[in-house]
Amino acid sequence: MSRLFEFCLSFPKTLLFNLRHLPLRQAVKLPICIRYGSIVHIAKGSICIKGDVRTAMIRIGFHKVPVCNYKDCTQIIIDGGRLVFQGEAHLGHGTKIHIAEGAELVLGDNFAVSASSQINCYHKITMGQDIQFSWDCLVMDSDTHKIYGKNLEMINSDQEVKIGDKVWIGCRTTILKGSVIPDGCVIGAGSLVAGKIFSPNTIIIGSPAKSVRTIDGWEL
């Protein structure tokens, strides 16, 4: 299927979504393109674009990689929270994002997910510029269920996740609540990231992950 034909099939959903959920001055530029078959549902929440607005600057469900499940559905569900785009973004085929009531997910400029990754936001997740996710990654700022101590106090509160600028996250990486990833890092495939003990401009790898080598940068 040609890219032009794919965009034509996606135009009705794209047009209706932009007009329904963005200010008119932004909506007429059609900044958000949603591939046909994708689900983007906003219940009481909101979606926001900060900065310059350009046509097709945010693409949802179009990008595919050979390892993704082509029958999988791209889903963005906002249940009373807020999704903020601070520039260009593409969310590849099969990506799933859930933003709970009162939560906020902030995506910096040049944000990309290749395919089939999940972001579960119950509190706050902030990502900087030039973030590249591979496939089958998971980011969560909550355990989603409550655990109580001896005096019935909750001992597993939600904690913000922060990812700096220019970070590449390898396939099947899991990033847990409270994690802080500095600028310029590369996360090795299959890593389990938890905590704040990482150094900027390093390769981070392992389970639990740790900084193992200093680097001078990376490029796709």
N, CA, C and O of each residue as an XYZ file, in Angstrom:
880
protein
N       0.838     -1.189      0.000
C       0.000      0.000      0.000
C       0.883      1.253      0.000
O       1.790      1.380      0.822
N       0.607      2.178     -0.932
C       1.407      3.393     -1.006
C       1.108      4.307      0.171
O       0.024      4.259      0.752
N       2.082      5.137      0.511
C       1.901      6.051      1.631
C       0.778      7.041      1.360
O       0.017      7.380      2.266
N       0.666      7.511      0.109
C      -0.387      8.460     -0.244
C      -1.761      7.837     -0.036
O      -2.654      8.479      0.516
N      -1.939      6.581     -0.479
C      -3.222      5.901     -0.322
C      -3.544      5.697      1.158
O      -4.694      5.832      1.575
N      -2.528      5.375      1.937
C      -2.705      5.171      3.371
C      -3.185      6.466      4.039
O      -4.087      6.438      4.876
N      -2.584      7.593      3.669
C      -2.999      8.869      4.229
C      -4.416      9.245      3.793
O      -5.165      9.844      4.564
N      -4.783      8.894      2.556
C      -6.142      9.185      2.084
C      -7.180      8.411      2.888
O      -8.214      8.966      3.260
N      -6.914      7.136      3.157
C      -7.829      6.333      3.959
C      -7.935      6.866      5.386
O      -8.964      6.703      6.042
N      -6.876      7.497      5.855
C      -6.827      7.985      7.225
C      -7.373      9.405      7.377
O      -7.535      9.891      8.497
N      -7.654     10.062      6.272
C      -8.026     11.485      6.329
C      -9.300     11.755      7.132
O      -9.304     12.682      7.941
N     -10.391     10.984      6.946
C     -11.608     11.301      7.719
C     -11.391     11.266      9.227
O     -11.818     12.180      9.932
N     -10.732     10.224      9.731
C     -10.461     10.134     11.165
C      -9.567     11.285     11.612
O      -9.790     11.880     12.666
N      -8.556     11.595     10.806
C      -7.634     12.685     11.122
C      -8.359     14.022     11.213
O      -8.150     14.780     12.160
N      -9.200     14.311     10.243
C      -9.923     15.587     10.201
C     -10.848     15.742     11.407
O     -10.834     16.778     12.073
N     -11.646     14.724     11.686
C     -12.593     14.799     12.789
C     -11.879     14.953     14.130
O     -12.322     15.719     14.987
N     -10.779     14.230     14.312
C     -10.072     14.298     15.588
C      -9.496     15.683     15.818
O      -9.655     16.244     16.903
N      -8.834     16.241     14.827
C      -8.239     17.574     14.984
C      -9.297     18.634     15.288
O      -9.092     19.485     16.153
N     -10.414     18.584     14.587
C     -11.466     19.572     14.800
C     -12.128     19.410     16.170
O     -12.577     20.391     16.763
N     -12.186     18.198     16.661
C     -12.867     17.936     17.928
C     -12.008     18.266     19.141
O     -12.528     18.696     20.170
N     -10.689     18.066     19.029
C      -9.862     18.098     20.237
C      -8.807     19.205     20.275
O      -8.123     19.354     21.288
N      -8.656     19.980     19.207
C      -7.668     21.051     19.200
C      -8.345     22.398     18.978
O      -9.428     22.452     18.395
N      -7.725     23.488     19.431
C      -8.244     24.815     19.088
C      -8.295     24.967     17.570
O      -7.451     24.423     16.858
N      -9.273     25.696     17.085
C      -9.506     25.784     15.646
C      -8.269     26.260     14.890
O      -7.980     25.764     13.801
N      -7.538     27.219     15.459
C      -6.371     27.764     14.768
C      -5.291     26.694     14.559
O      -4.502     26.782     13.618
N      -5.258     25.673     15.450
C      -4.351     24.555     15.281
C      -4.979     23.467     14.421
O      -4.319     22.882     13.563
N      -6.255     23.204     14.657
C      -6.930     22.091     13.989
C      -6.911     22.214     12.470
O      -6.764     21.208     11.777
N      -7.056     23.432     11.936
C      -7.129     23.610     10.484
C      -5.819     23.231      9.802
O      -5.799     22.994      8.594
N      -4.724     23.170     10.563
C      -3.439     22.768      9.990
C      -3.256     21.246     10.004
O      -2.276     20.733      9.463
N      -4.195     20.529     10.620
C      -4.143     19.066     10.711
C      -2.779     18.578     11.217
O      -2.100     17.812     10.532
N      -2.382     19.018     12.405
C      -1.071     18.616     12.914
C      -1.000     17.149     13.336
O       0.081     16.561     13.336
N      -2.146     16.548     13.697
C      -2.160     15.159     14.161
C      -2.758     14.275     13.076
O      -3.912     14.453     12.685
N      -1.969     13.323     12.595
C      -2.440     12.362     11.601
C      -2.619     11.004     12.273
O      -1.695     10.496     12.908
N      -3.797     10.421     12.135
C      -4.123      9.155     12.782
C      -4.415      8.115     11.713
O      -5.334      8.279     10.911
N      -3.638      7.057     11.704
C      -3.827      6.000     10.710
C      -5.168      5.307     10.914
O      -5.593      5.067     12.044
N      -5.823      4.993      9.808
C      -7.094      4.267      9.900
C      -6.879      2.958     10.672
O      -5.843      2.308     10.530
N      -7.856      2.588     11.477
C      -7.741      1.405     12.322
C      -7.164      1.675     13.690
O      -7.276      0.838     14.586
N      -6.543      2.839     13.871
C      -6.014      3.213     15.186
C      -7.138      3.754     16.065
O      -8.142      4.270     15.572
N      -6.947      3.624     17.382
C      -7.933      4.117     18.344
C      -7.305      5.231     19.170
O      -6.309      5.017     19.861
N      -7.888      6.411     19.097
C      -7.477      7.520     19.958
C      -8.735      8.026     20.649
O      -9.593      8.651     20.026
N      -8.831      7.747     21.947
C     -10.053      8.042     22.696
C      -9.717      8.958     23.866
O      -8.850      8.648     24.682
N     -10.411     10.087     23.938
C     -10.202     11.039     25.023
C     -11.491     11.152     25.822
O     -12.495     11.658     25.322
N     -11.463     10.679     27.069
C     -12.618     10.754     27.952
C     -12.312     11.752     29.073
O     -11.568     11.437     30.001
N     -12.878     12.934     28.987
C     -12.724     14.001     29.985
C     -11.334     14.625     30.003
O     -11.150     15.675     30.619
N     -10.369     14.025     29.359
C      -9.013     14.550     29.352
C      -8.787     15.507     28.195
O      -9.731     16.029     27.603
N      -7.502     15.728     27.883
C      -7.180     16.683     26.821
C      -5.861     16.327     26.159
O      -5.038     15.589     26.701
N      -5.693     16.877     24.974
C      -4.446     16.750     24.232
C      -4.003     18.159     23.865
O      -4.828     18.999     23.507
N      -2.700     18.420     23.953
C      -2.201     19.787     23.817
C      -0.921     19.775     22.989
O      -0.063     18.914     23.178
N      -0.794     20.728     22.075
C       0.432     20.912     21.299
C       1.013     22.265     21.655
O       0.351     23.292     21.504
N       2.267     22.268     22.133
C       2.947     23.501     22.487
C       3.993     23.837     21.426
O       4.630     22.941     20.872
N       4.167     25.110     21.148
C       5.143     25.534     20.155
C       4.525     25.648     18.781
O       3.303     25.690     18.637
N       5.382     25.698     17.764
C       4.929     25.830     16.381
C       4.107     24.612     15.968
O       4.445     23.483     16.323
N       3.040     24.839     15.226
C       2.155     23.769     14.757
C       2.305     23.627     13.256
O       2.175     24.601     12.515
N       2.581     22.399     12.806
C       2.776     22.116     11.394
C       1.919     20.926     10.990
O       1.602     20.077     11.824
N       1.550     20.859      9.748
C       0.758     19.743      9.240
C       1.512     18.429      9.394
O       2.692     18.335      9.054
N       0.823     17.420      9.908
C       1.356     16.057     10.040
C       2.604     15.988     10.913
O       3.451     15.118     10.712
N       2.726     16.888     11.873
C       3.895     16.851     12.746
C       3.810     15.707     13.765
O       4.829     15.280     14.306
N       2.606     15.219     14.020
C       2.393     14.104     14.943
C       1.697     12.988     14.170
O       0.581     13.166     13.684
N       2.351     11.853     14.060
C       1.823     10.749     13.260
C       1.605      9.540     14.168
O       2.523      9.086     14.851
N       0.382      9.031     14.165
C      -0.009      7.965     15.077
C      -0.380      6.711     14.292
O      -1.332      6.710     13.512
N       0.388      5.643     14.512
C       0.046      4.338     13.944
C       0.587      4.042     12.570
O       0.288      2.980     12.024
N       1.376      4.933     11.976
C       1.830      4.721     10.599
C       3.105      3.889     10.511
O       3.200      2.995      9.670
N       4.070      4.166     11.355
C       5.385      3.523     11.223
C       5.323      2.055     11.639
O       4.735      1.717     12.666
N       5.929      1.195     10.841
C       5.974     -0.235     11.142
C       7.405     -0.741     11.047
O       8.222     -0.194     10.306
N       7.698     -1.791     11.806
C       8.973     -2.491     11.704
C       8.665     -3.964     11.457
O       7.584     -4.430     11.816
N       9.592     -4.706     10.853
C       9.308     -6.101     10.484
C       8.906     -6.995     11.650
O       8.178     -7.967     11.447
N       9.361     -6.693     12.871
C       9.081     -7.580     14.003
C       7.742     -7.293     14.680
O       7.336     -8.051     15.560
N       7.049     -6.228     14.299
C       5.803     -5.903     14.984
C       4.663     -6.780     14.472
O       4.725     -7.327     13.370
N       3.628     -6.902     15.291
C       2.430     -7.643     14.911
C       1.544     -6.727     14.074
O       0.978     -5.765     14.594
N       1.422     -7.016     12.796
C       0.702     -6.134     11.891
C      -0.799     -6.116     12.170
O      -1.500     -5.217     11.705
N      -1.304     -7.104     12.927
C      -2.712     -7.141     13.288
C      -2.997     -6.370     14.579
O      -4.155     -6.165     14.943
N      -1.934     -5.947     15.268
C      -2.105     -5.232     16.524
C      -2.621     -3.821     16.254
O      -2.343     -3.232     15.210
N      -3.375     -3.294     17.212
C      -4.008     -1.993     17.043
C      -3.265     -0.928     17.847
O      -2.908     -1.157     19.003
N      -3.035      0.221     17.242
C      -2.473      1.357     17.960
C      -3.581      2.000     18.800
O      -4.669      2.283     18.298
N      -3.285      2.230     20.104
C      -4.315      2.767     20.991
C      -3.749      3.871     21.883
O      -2.709      3.698     22.519
N      -4.434      4.988     21.922
C      -4.133      6.052     22.883
C      -5.433      6.343     23.632
O      -6.412      6.808     23.048
N      -5.421      6.062     24.931
C      -6.604      6.244     25.760
C      -6.275      7.268     26.842
O      -5.374      7.053     27.652
N      -7.005      8.378     26.853
C      -6.809      9.427     27.854
C      -8.052      9.480     28.727
O      -9.096      9.976     28.304
N      -7.936      8.963     29.957
C      -9.071      8.874     30.880
C      -9.028     10.009     31.900
O      -8.874      9.771     33.098
N      -9.162     11.227     31.425
C      -9.182     12.360     32.339
C      -7.826     12.999     32.576
O      -7.722     13.947     33.355
N      -6.789     12.502     31.924
C      -5.454     13.079     32.037
C      -5.146     14.015     30.885
O      -6.044     14.472     30.178
N      -3.845     14.298     30.702
C      -3.443     15.227     29.645
C      -2.215     14.712     28.926
O      -1.258     14.260     29.554
N      -2.247     14.781     27.610
C      -1.118     14.423     26.754
C      -0.600     15.700     26.107
O      -1.340     16.410     25.426
N       0.693     15.986     26.330
C       1.303     17.216     25.826
C       2.387     16.870     24.821
O       3.323     16.139     25.143
N       2.270     17.382     23.622
C       3.315     17.278     22.605
C       4.052     18.610     22.544
O       3.434     19.670     22.446
N       5.394     18.543     22.602
C       6.194     19.756     22.535
C       6.942     19.875     21.206
O       7.949     20.576     21.106
N       6.436     19.185     20.197
C       7.052     19.222     18.881
C       6.672     17.993     18.083
O       5.619     17.396     18.306
N       7.521     17.623     17.165
C       7.235     16.510     16.266
C       7.276     15.179     17.012
O       8.059     14.998     17.945
N       6.418     14.250     16.585
C       6.391     12.930     17.214
C       5.828     11.910     16.240
O       4.970     12.234     15.419
N       6.317     10.666     16.332
C       5.611      9.579     15.663
C       5.529      8.384     16.594
O       6.507      7.975     17.221
N       4.316      7.839     16.658
C       4.010      6.699     17.519
C       3.704      5.526     16.613
O       2.647      5.473     15.985
N       4.637      4.582     16.546
C       4.558      3.506     15.574
C       3.416      2.534     15.807
O       2.744      2.565     16.837
N       3.217      1.670     14.822
C       2.117      0.712     14.800
C       2.126     -0.165     16.056
O       3.169     -0.688     16.448
N       0.955     -0.319     16.680
C       0.830     -1.168     17.857
C       1.172     -0.492     19.169
O       1.067     -1.115     20.225
N       1.584      0.778     19.130
C       1.884      1.513     20.355
C       0.618      1.685     21.184
O      -0.459      1.934     20.643
N       0.755      1.550     22.504
C      -0.388      1.704     23.405
C      -0.022      2.689     24.519
O       0.968      2.508     25.228
N      -0.836      3.724     24.655
C      -0.631      4.739     25.691
C      -1.912      4.873     26.494
O      -2.999      5.001     25.931
N      -1.778      4.841     27.821
C      -2.921      5.085     28.702
C      -2.537      6.175     29.693
O      -1.494      6.094     30.342
N      -3.384      7.198     29.807
C      -3.166      8.310     30.737
C      -4.379      8.393     31.654
O      -5.488      8.678     31.202
N      -4.166      8.146     32.934
C      -5.257      8.088     33.898
C      -5.711      9.485     34.301
O      -5.084     10.481     33.941
N      -6.796      9.545     35.044
C      -7.356     10.810     35.496
C      -6.351     11.585     36.347
O      -5.787     11.053     37.303
N      -6.140     12.840     35.984
C      -5.223     13.701     36.714
C      -3.761     13.517     36.365
O      -2.914     14.241     36.889
N      -3.440     12.579     35.503
C      -2.043     12.310     35.131
C      -1.645     13.145     33.916
O      -2.495     13.656     33.187
N      -0.325     13.272     33.714
C       0.174     14.054     32.583
C       1.367     13.349     31.943
O       2.315     12.958     32.624
N       1.301     13.198     30.635
C       2.401     12.655     29.839
C       2.901     13.760     28.921
O       2.141     14.303     28.119
N       4.197     14.094     29.046
C       4.800     15.159     28.245
C       5.844     14.550     27.324
O       6.771     13.884     27.786
N       5.699     14.774     26.017
C       6.623     14.240     25.019
C       7.344     15.390     24.338
O       6.703     16.263     23.753
N       8.679     15.401     24.409
C       9.469     16.462     23.817
C       9.545     16.365     22.304
O       9.045     15.411     21.709
N      10.169     17.352     21.688
C      10.302     17.407     20.232
C      11.122     16.225     19.713
O      12.068     15.770     20.356
N      10.737     15.749     18.546
C      11.420     14.624     17.882
C      11.351     13.349     18.736
O      12.356     12.679     18.973
N      10.143     13.046     19.183
C       9.890     11.834     19.957
C       9.453     10.729     19.002
O       8.654     10.966     18.096
N       9.982      9.510     19.207
C       9.654      8.427     18.278
C       9.575      7.089     18.997
O      10.404      6.772     19.850
N       8.553      6.305     18.630
C       8.428      4.907     19.039
C       8.342      4.084     17.770
O       7.480      4.338     16.929
N       9.221      3.098     17.614
C       9.203      2.336     16.367
C       7.932      1.506     16.236
O       7.286      1.531     15.188
N       7.557      0.759     17.304
C       6.333     -0.050     17.254
C       6.110     -0.743     18.586
O       7.053     -1.001     19.334
N       4.836     -1.043     18.875
C       4.423     -2.029     19.884
C       4.951     -1.779     21.289
O       5.141     -2.732     22.044
N       5.191     -0.538     21.658
C       5.599     -0.230     23.028
C       4.405      0.290     23.816
O       3.384      0.662     23.237
N       4.539      0.314     25.166
C       3.449      0.720     26.030
C       3.910      1.780     27.024
O       4.996      1.683     27.596
N       3.074      2.785     27.220
C       3.314      3.808     28.232
C       2.063      3.901     29.097
O       0.985      4.246     28.612
N       2.218      3.590     30.387
C       1.104      3.664     31.333
C       1.370      4.798     32.318
O       2.279      4.707     33.144
N       0.585      5.859     32.233
C       0.820      7.070     33.015
C      -0.326      7.288     34.002
O      -1.456      7.575     33.605
N      -0.020      7.148     35.293
C      -1.002      7.366     36.353
C      -0.688      8.618     37.176
O      -1.525      9.078     37.952
N       0.508      9.162     37.007
C       0.931     10.340     37.778
C       1.565     11.354     36.819
O       0.898     12.298     36.395
N       2.838     11.171     36.476
C       3.480     12.061     35.521
C       4.692     11.381     34.900
O       5.513     10.782     35.594
N       4.782     11.486     33.594
C       5.934     11.001     32.838
C       6.378     12.133     31.921
O       5.586     12.653     31.134
N       7.652     12.511     32.027
C       8.187     13.618     31.239
C       9.365     13.125     30.410
O      10.307     12.539     30.944
N       9.310     13.363     29.107
C      10.390     12.943     28.211
C      10.917     14.156     27.459
O      10.142     15.006     27.020
N      12.232     14.235     27.312
C      12.871     15.361     26.664
C      12.851     15.276     25.151
O      12.024     14.576     24.566
N      13.771     15.996     24.524
C      13.867     16.024     23.066
C      14.706     14.847     22.558
O      15.562     14.311     23.262
N      14.426     14.470     21.313
C      15.228     13.454     20.609
C      15.234     12.121     21.355
O      16.290     11.549     21.625
N      14.042     11.643     21.679
C      13.884     10.344     22.334
C      13.521      9.307     21.282
O      12.622      9.531     20.472
N      14.219      8.172     21.291
C      13.947      7.091     20.337
C      13.688      5.793     21.107
O      14.585      5.257     21.757
N      12.456      5.301     21.025
C      12.111      4.004     21.590
C      12.161      2.942     20.498
O      11.688      3.164     19.383
N      12.728      1.804     20.820
C      12.631      0.648     19.939
C      11.281     -0.026     20.192
O      10.361      0.619     20.696
N      11.145     -1.317     19.852
C       9.855     -1.988     19.986
C       9.744     -2.752     21.319
O      10.747     -3.081     21.953
N       8.500     -3.019     21.715
C       8.178     -3.837     22.901
C       8.740     -3.271     24.197
O       9.116     -4.037     25.084
N       8.807     -1.957     24.330
C       9.247     -1.330     25.582
C       8.041     -1.022     26.459
O       6.911     -0.931     25.978
N       8.298     -0.863     27.752
C       7.249     -0.544     28.708
C       7.727      0.554     29.645
O       8.811      0.459     30.220
N       6.908      1.608     29.797
C       7.190      2.680     30.752
C       5.973      2.820     31.660
O       4.844      2.915     31.178
N       6.204      2.831     32.988
C       5.091      2.988     33.915
C       5.536      3.744     35.155
O       6.623      3.508     35.683
N       4.687      4.654     35.614
C       5.004      5.451     36.799
C       4.187      5.004     38.009
O       4.072      5.736     38.992
N       3.630      3.817     37.934
C       2.760      3.307     38.992
C       2.824      1.788     39.020
O       3.153      1.150     38.021
N       2.506      1.216     40.181
C       2.331     -0.233     40.273
C       0.913     -0.637     39.882
O       0.617     -1.824     39.741
N       0.050      0.340     39.711
C      -1.363      0.220     39.311
C      -2.253     -0.379     40.408
O      -3.473     -0.222     40.351
N      -1.680     -1.050     41.389
C      -2.440     -1.554     42.532
C      -1.767     -1.076     43.816
O      -0.557     -0.853     43.840
N      -2.544     -0.922     44.870
C      -2.031     -0.402     46.130
C      -1.519     -1.524     47.029
O      -2.114     -2.600     47.098
N      -0.401     -1.258     47.719
C       0.148     -2.179     48.712
C       0.184     -1.440     50.047
O       0.604     -0.285     50.111
N      -0.259     -2.113     51.120
C      -0.353     -1.471     52.427
C       0.606     -2.111     53.425
O       0.840     -3.319     53.406
N       1.157     -1.258     54.304
C       2.019     -1.731     55.374
C       1.217     -2.174     56.575
O      -0.003     -2.319     56.501
N       1.909     -2.390     57.689
C       1.270     -2.934     58.888
C       0.183     -2.025     59.431
O      -0.817     -2.510     59.961
N       0.358     -0.714     59.311
C      -0.623      0.235     59.831
C      -1.603      0.700     58.756
O      -2.247      1.742     58.887
N      -1.698     -0.086     57.709
C      -2.605      0.169     56.588
C      -2.272      1.444     55.817
O      -3.126      1.985     55.114
N      -1.024      1.928     55.946
C      -0.603      3.047     55.114
C      -0.100      2.490     53.773
O       0.521      1.429     53.714
N      -0.386      3.235     52.712
C       0.054      2.779     51.390
C       1.558      2.963     51.264
O       2.074      4.034     51.582
N       2.265      1.950     50.811
C       3.726      1.986     50.768
C       4.268      1.994     49.341
O       5.481      1.912     49.144
N       3.397      2.090     48.353
C       3.880      2.066     46.958
C       3.234      3.172     46.130
O       2.602      2.905     45.108
N       3.395      4.403     46.573
C       2.798      5.537     45.863
C       3.411      5.699     44.473
O       4.536      5.266     44.221
N       2.653      6.326     43.579
C       3.138      6.604     42.223
C       4.321      7.568     42.285
O       4.398      8.412     43.177
N       5.251      7.431     41.317
C       6.414      8.311     41.272
C       6.705      8.712     39.827
O       6.657      7.885     38.916
N       7.005      9.993     39.639
C       7.245     10.520     38.304
C       8.442      9.844     37.633
O       9.440      9.528     38.282
N       8.323      9.630     36.336
C       9.422      9.149     35.500
C       9.926     10.319     34.668
O       9.137     11.041     34.059
N      11.255     10.504     34.642
C      11.856     11.583     33.858
C      12.926     11.005     32.933
O      13.822     10.285     33.374
N      12.821     11.326     31.665
C      13.828     10.922     30.680
C      14.364     12.186     30.020
O      13.593     13.003     29.514
N      15.687     12.347     30.027
C      16.302     13.563     29.506
C      16.310     13.631     27.992
O      15.574     12.900     27.330
N      17.140     14.506     27.443
C      17.263     14.683     25.995
C      18.204     13.636     25.395
O      19.116     13.135     26.052
N      17.946     13.328     24.131
C      18.836     12.470     23.337
C      19.076     11.122     24.035
O      20.199     10.790     24.416
N      17.992     10.364     24.186
C      18.068      9.050     24.822
C      17.493      8.008     23.871
O      16.418      8.196     23.303
N      18.214      6.919     23.708
C      17.802      5.802     22.849
C      17.511      4.608     23.751
O      18.385      4.146     24.483
N      16.268      4.110     23.691
C      15.838      2.996     24.540
C      15.727      1.745     23.687
O      14.910      1.688     22.768
N      16.548      0.735     23.987
C      16.576     -0.503     23.211
C      15.337     -1.352     23.419
O      14.587     -1.150     24.374
N      15.124     -2.311     22.515
C      13.911     -3.129     22.514
C      13.751     -3.909     23.822
O      14.727     -4.336     24.439
N      12.514     -4.076     24.215
C      12.100     -4.846     25.393
C      12.686     -4.309     26.704
O      12.910     -5.063     27.651
N      12.924     -3.026     26.740
C      13.340     -2.361     27.973
C      12.112     -2.022     28.814
O      11.075     -1.627     28.281
N      12.237     -2.181     30.135
C      11.186     -1.782     31.067
C      11.710     -0.645     31.941
O      12.775     -0.760     32.548
N      10.961      0.446     32.000
C      11.321      1.607     32.820
C      10.250      1.776     33.885
O       9.090      2.040     33.569
N      10.639      1.625     35.153
C       9.688      1.617     36.257
C       9.548      2.988     36.904
O      10.315      3.909     36.622
N       8.559      3.101     37.769
C       8.242      4.364     38.443
C       9.459      4.903     39.195
O      10.263      4.143     39.735
N       9.573      6.235     39.219
C      10.662      6.885     39.920
C      11.976      6.932     39.171
O      12.950      7.497     39.668
N      12.021      6.357     37.999
C      13.270      6.330     37.232
C      13.599      7.713     36.673
O      12.713      8.450     36.240
N      14.890      8.051     36.690
C      15.385      9.284     36.084
C      16.554      8.911     35.190
O      17.583      8.435     35.668
N      16.392      9.128     33.887
C      17.431      8.797     32.913
C      18.032     10.104     32.404
O      17.309     10.930     31.848
N      19.340     10.312     32.580
C      19.956     11.589     32.180
C      20.086     11.721     30.659
O      19.777     10.798     29.906
N      20.555     12.899     30.236
C      20.752     13.182     28.814
C      21.814     12.262     28.208
O      22.740     11.814     28.883
N      21.646     12.000     26.910
C      22.700     11.379     26.123
C      22.930      9.905     26.354
O      23.992      9.391     26.004
N      21.961      9.205     26.935
C      22.180      7.800     27.283
C      21.609      6.851     26.229
O      20.709      7.207     25.467
N      22.155      5.638     26.208
C      21.638      4.533     25.410
C      21.290      3.406     26.371
O      22.137      2.967     27.149
N      20.034      2.933     26.321
C      19.584      1.853     27.197
C      19.647      0.546     26.413
O      19.008      0.413     25.369
N      20.410     -0.412     26.911
C      20.574     -1.683     26.219
C      19.296     -2.502     26.194
O      18.471     -2.399     27.101
N      19.131     -3.311     25.163
C      17.938     -4.134     24.994
C      17.719     -5.040     26.199
O      18.664     -5.610     26.743
N      16.453     -5.164     26.610
C      16.095     -6.052     27.690
C      16.425     -5.558     29.078
O      16.360     -6.332     30.033
N      16.778     -4.293     29.222
C      17.169     -3.759     30.530
C      15.945     -3.471     31.403
O      14.854     -3.202     30.901
N      16.152     -3.535     32.711
C      15.145     -3.161     33.695
C      15.649     -1.924     34.414
O      16.558     -2.005     35.239
N      15.058     -0.776     34.101
C      15.531      0.504     34.618
C      14.688      0.913     35.823
O      13.464      1.013     35.734
N      15.359      1.148     36.948
C      14.681      1.594     38.162
C      15.659      2.441     38.970
O      16.800      2.034     39.185
N      15.220      3.619     39.420
C      16.079      4.450     40.245
C      16.657      5.645     39.515
O      16.260      5.960     38.393
N      17.622      6.318     40.181
C      18.156      7.588     39.702
C      19.684      7.620     39.721
O      20.277      8.698     39.742
N      20.318      6.465     39.716
C      21.763      6.415     39.957
C      22.584      6.382     38.671
O      23.729      5.930     38.677
N      22.011      6.855     37.577
C      22.675      6.763     36.285
C      23.429      8.049     35.957
O      23.059      9.133     36.407
N      24.492      7.909     35.166
C      25.301      9.053     34.748
C      24.917      9.469     33.336
O      24.540      8.622     32.527
N      25.005     10.769     33.025
C      24.708     11.206     31.656
C      25.741     10.675     30.675
O      26.875     10.379     31.053
N      25.343     10.558     29.417
C      26.231     10.139     28.329
C      26.874      8.779     28.620
O      28.089      8.614     28.514
N      26.035      7.818     28.987
C      26.533      6.469     29.256
C      25.634      5.430     28.606
O      24.484      5.703     28.264
N      26.182      4.239     28.444
C      25.379      3.063     28.107
C      24.853      2.496     29.415
O      25.614      2.243     30.349
N      23.543      2.301     29.470
C      22.881      1.753     30.650
C      22.325      0.389     30.281
O      21.594      0.256     29.299
N      22.672     -0.628     31.067
C      22.261     -1.975     30.684
C      22.164     -2.866     31.917
O      22.831     -2.626     32.923
N      21.332     -3.889     31.829
C      21.256     -4.882     32.892
C      19.906     -4.935     33.573
O      18.998     -4.170     33.248
N      19.787     -5.855     34.528
C      18.564     -6.028     35.306
C      18.935     -6.366     36.756
O      19.191     -7.529     37.067
N      18.967     -5.361     37.647
C      18.637     -3.953     37.412
C      19.735     -3.257     36.615
O      20.904     -3.639     36.681
N      19.346     -2.234     35.865
C      20.286     -1.566     34.969
C      21.240     -0.650     35.732
O      20.914     -0.140     36.804
N      22.431     -0.453     35.152
C      23.404      0.492     35.687
C      24.229      1.058     34.535
O      24.315      0.447     33.470
N      24.833      2.224     34.751
C      25.720      2.815     33.749
C      27.018      2.022     33.691
O      27.674      1.819     34.713
N      27.391      1.570     32.481
C      28.571      0.707     32.365
C      29.675      1.308     31.510
O      30.819      0.858     31.578
N      29.352      2.330     30.695
C      30.394      2.883     29.822
C      30.017      4.285     29.393
O      28.863      4.550     29.057
N      30.989      5.183     29.404
C      30.788      6.560     28.930
C      30.878      6.606     27.412
O      31.730      5.947     26.816
N      30.000      7.383     26.786
C      30.006      7.532     25.334
C      30.030      9.013     24.966
O      29.723      9.872     25.792
N      30.399      9.304     23.717
C      30.469     10.676     23.232
C      29.247     11.061     22.391
O      29.228     12.120     21.764
N      28.233     10.198     22.383
C      27.025     10.484     21.604
C      26.582      9.266     20.815
O      27.255      8.235     20.810
N      25.429      9.397     20.141
C      24.919      8.302     19.314
C      24.080      8.907     18.193
O      23.633     10.050     18.281
N      23.877      8.124     17.142
C      23.022      8.574     16.051
C      22.337      7.365     15.425
O      22.852      6.248     15.482
N      21.166      7.601     14.824
C      20.418      6.536     14.166
C      21.017      6.262     12.809
O      20.533      5.393     12.084
